[in-house]
Amino acid sequence: MLRNGKDIADGAVITTQVCIVGSGPAGITAAWELQKAGVKVTLIEGGPNSPGGALDPTWDDKTLLYAGKADGQFAESEPDFLIRPNKDTQDYGPWERERMFGGTSAHWGGQSRPLDPIDFEARPGFPGWPIDRAELDPYYAEAARLCVLHGDDFSPETWAGILGAEVPELTGFDTTIYQYLGKPYRNFALRAFDGVTIADSDVDVIVNATLLGIDQQQGRVRSLKVASMDGGSPPKKATGFTIEADIVVLACGAVENARQLLLSNVGNDHDQVGRYFMCHPLSNGPVLSAGGAYLTDAQNRLMAGKTLSGNRPVPWQDANGVHVSGRFSPKADEQKRLGVGSCWFWADYGQYYFEMAPNPDSRITLADTVDPVFGQRQTHITWLLSDRDEATYTQTTGLFKAAVEELGGDFYCQPWSTVKAGLTVNGHHIGTTRMSADPQDGVVDADLKVHGLDNLYVAGSSVFPSTGISNPTFTIIALSIRLAEHLRGRVGAP
Ligand SMILES: Cc1cc2nc3c(=O)[nH]c(=O)nc-3n(C[C@H](O)[C@H](O)[C@H](O)COP(=O)(O)OP(=O)(O)OC[C@H]3O[C@@H](n4cnc5c(N)ncnc54)[C@H](O)[C@@H]3O)c2cc1C
């Protein structure tokens, strides 16, 4: 069922078993998995059905409600990070988050791969997760099914077999394979799960329903304060209503998850909410080049996800639209030896993309300004890189240069200062409510429950203690499947 918050009477009280806030991949996956087991789920989404969708006129609420202050590294290369793309400036450069039914799945790339075992391990500069990779394996397998991927085997040997290609051997580097969801499965608001969209399922989906406040007393969330918006000119608050749920899951993306906890002063006893904002920084344009015939044609085809038609290389795709590509990333023992994060090298592509190290001062706080619709304090986000990030660049480019030259190729890269000035976040927003065994070190526990609160959970990449190098959404989905299993146990559902 899909309804509009504007059609819910002012002052109404909705009761439910689980209320999920935010309808991106994190929220919709958890909602789908819970309703399958008969759990009563209310899914609220602040944004409209879709731009120009049936239930709402299009309004630029993203600019109104997401605006704020972005500084630190943002000042150099992405000052409009919080509202990108910005309708007023027609900026269709690197996109960041969306505010609509389906969340940012409306325009993500579908590139998917599990995190690696090293990503869960504690090592200098990286805290480790309170769970290991083996804990997530069954959920990754389930996520692959939910995403309709070509199985859950990402090994380069398997894919070399499927493509009739060859695995490159580069000293110090793994060849890693990424699968891309077929286009019909990418938008989580529009796609069908087992033949049913989330709006046609038993989930009570309420679009145009923005969470404004979390009321907690004695360690439990008692109710949520929610409001709808009238997109007229000027836009204003329409109705306000309350949701009382046994369990609440915040799934608003890494920026808003932290902001919502800060706005309600919830879960922040140890000043951890909003800290460790991370991403996979991407150079804004080519900053390196690897040339010469250092890979064979068959190896190049694996990296490009191509098979042979006759003797012509052609892009491979399965019946569900899945395609693949390869990257080179430093081996786990090299990352440990060098004390750096991971990164990607494409075979013949000049951009640099890497694992940012957690930094407590790279963080979200509340700005002194308020939004013009609901009067809530806006976001102040400061993105800060560290010396370890510079070391990741210099060490991994050095390692890659040696590997390419060993095979008779050549390699060139620009200095860190030039690269740093042009880095963008590029859509992966990570950290800010991180998972930790000890409440002093993070915001949620290994079950994704906010430390010190009995019935408030967080879903999405805000809970990642470190980023690894794999795109985050496949892990977000795996964690949401695991979270739904945990919550089914709590509400006594099968
Ligand atoms: C251009 C681009 C390309 C990308 N490509 C890839 C890729 O190839 N692979 C990959 O793994 N990832 C990719 N990503 C990242 C991916 O889109 C995100 O990781 C994913 O969408 C996060 O899911 P989520 O559900 O946590 O958050 P979101 O998808 O951001 O959804 C959060 C939802 O919460 C809603 N919300 C926020 N605040 C409130 C509130 N107060 N009340 C109610 N609702 C609220 C928002 O409106 C939004 O709908 C890409 C991102 C971008 C921008």
The ligand as a MOL file (V3000), in Angstrom:
LIG
                    3D

  0  0  0     0  0            999 V3000
M  V30 BEGIN CTAB
M  V30 COUNTS 53 58 0 0 0
M  V30 BEGIN ATOM
M  V30 1 C 25.7390 8.6230 -8.6860 0
M  V30 2 C 25.7990 7.5070 -7.7010 0
M  V30 3 C 26.1980 6.2370 -8.0910 0
M  V30 4 C 26.2610 5.2080 -7.1750 0
M  V30 5 N 26.6500 3.9820 -7.6090 0
M  V30 6 C 26.7740 2.9780 -6.7260 0
M  V30 7 C 27.2140 1.7000 -7.1560 0
M  V30 8 O 27.4520 1.4690 -8.3440 0
M  V30 9 N 27.3410 0.7110 -6.2150 0
M  V30 10 C 27.0620 0.9390 -4.8970 0
M  V30 11 O 27.2120 0.0200 -4.0980 0
M  V30 12 N 26.6090 2.1480 -4.4840 0
M  V30 13 C 26.4660 3.1620 -5.3530 0
M  V30 14 N 26.0170 4.3820 -4.9310 0
M  V30 15 C 25.6620 4.5340 -3.5050 0
M  V30 16 C 24.2330 4.0590 -3.2340 0
M  V30 17 O 23.3260 4.8350 -3.9540 0
M  V30 18 C 23.9760 4.1750 -1.7320 0
M  V30 19 O 24.9450 3.3950 -1.0430 0
M  V30 20 C 22.6090 3.6530 -1.3420 0
M  V30 21 O 21.5760 4.2900 -2.0430 0
M  V30 22 C 22.4010 3.8970 0.1480 0
M  V30 23 O 21.1910 3.3040 0.5120 0
M  V30 24 P 20.4200 3.7990 1.8030 0
M  V30 25 O 19.0950 3.1260 1.7820 0
M  V30 26 O 21.2570 3.6520 2.9950 0
M  V30 27 O 20.2390 5.4000 1.6000 0
M  V30 28 P 19.4840 6.1990 0.4580 0
M  V30 29 O 19.3970 5.4250 -0.7860 0
M  V30 30 O 20.1400 7.5400 0.3760 0
M  V30 31 O 18.0130 6.3810 1.0190 0
M  V30 32 C 17.7390 7.1200 2.1900 0
M  V30 33 C 16.2870 7.5860 2.1460 0
M  V30 34 O 15.9460 8.1760 3.4000 0
M  V30 35 C 15.0690 9.2710 3.1660 0
M  V30 36 N 15.1270 10.1870 4.3050 0
M  V30 37 C 16.1680 10.9590 4.6880 0
M  V30 38 N 15.8240 11.6850 5.7790 0
M  V30 39 C 14.5480 11.3450 6.0830 0
M  V30 40 C 13.6480 11.7580 7.1140 0
M  V30 41 N 13.9960 12.6690 8.0490 0
M  V30 42 N 12.4000 11.2150 7.1290 0
M  V30 43 C 12.0250 10.2890 6.1970 0
M  V30 44 N 12.8500 9.8800 5.1930 0
M  V30 45 C 14.1020 10.3990 5.1540 0
M  V30 46 C 15.6300 9.8790 1.8920 0
M  V30 47 O 14.6500 10.6890 1.2560 0
M  V30 48 C 16.0190 8.6470 1.0840 0
M  V30 49 O 14.9580 8.2350 0.2640 0
M  V30 50 C 25.9180 5.4340 -5.8180 0
M  V30 51 C 25.5040 6.7030 -5.4150 0
M  V30 52 C 25.4540 7.7370 -6.3320 0
M  V30 53 C 25.0130 9.0830 -5.8620 0
M  V30 END ATOM
M  V30 BEGIN BOND
M  V30 1 1 1 2
M  V30 2 1 2 3
M  V30 3 2 2 52
M  V30 4 2 3 4
M  V30 5 1 4 5
M  V30 6 1 4 50
M  V30 7 2 5 6
M  V30 8 1 6 7
M  V30 9 1 6 13
M  V30 10 2 7 8
M  V30 11 1 7 9
M  V30 12 1 9 10
M  V30 13 2 10 11
M  V30 14 1 10 12
M  V30 15 2 12 13
M  V30 16 1 13 14
M  V30 17 1 14 15
M  V30 18 1 14 50
M  V30 19 1 15 16
M  V30 20 1 16 17
M  V30 21 1 16 18
M  V30 22 1 18 19
M  V30 23 1 18 20
M  V30 24 1 20 21
M  V30 25 1 20 22
M  V30 26 1 22 23
M  V30 27 1 23 24
M  V30 28 2 24 25
M  V30 29 1 24 26
M  V30 30 1 24 27
M  V30 31 1 27 28
M  V30 32 2 28 29
M  V30 33 1 28 30
M  V30 34 1 28 31
M  V30 35 1 31 32
M  V30 36 1 32 33
M  V30 37 1 33 34
M  V30 38 1 33 48
M  V30 39 1 34 35
M  V30 40 1 35 36
M  V30 41 1 35 46
M  V30 42 1 36 37
M  V30 43 1 36 45
M  V30 44 2 37 38
M  V30 45 1 38 39
M  V30 46 1 39 40
M  V30 47 2 39 45
M  V30 48 1 40 41
M  V30 49 2 40 42
M  V30 50 1 42 43
M  V30 51 2 43 44
M  V30 52 1 44 45
M  V30 53 1 46 47
M  V30 54 1 46 48
M  V30 55 1 48 49
M  V30 56 2 50 51
M  V30 57 1 51 52
M  V30 58 1 52 53
M  V30 END BOND
M  V30 END CTAB
M  END
